[in-house]
């Protein structure tokens, strides 16, 4: 068993595939973490801009305002 493992580790294709796997999986994890952060920021920014412009959707969820306030943004930001 150990001889087969050592034999596989000596093959260049083993290391090439290990690097490919690490980059692919690492990229997927990094992108999924970044995407959730980006979407939260983008949604908050759009909600703040719409709110500042006087556009009030008929039904904002109360959690939306809670998130806006927790993030340092408020409905009346900008001197309103």
Secondary structure, 3 states (H helix, E strand, C coil): CHHHHHHHHCCHHHHHHHHHHHHHHHHHHHHHHHHHHHHHHHHHHHHHHHHHCCCCCCCCCHHHHHHHHHCCCCCCCCCC
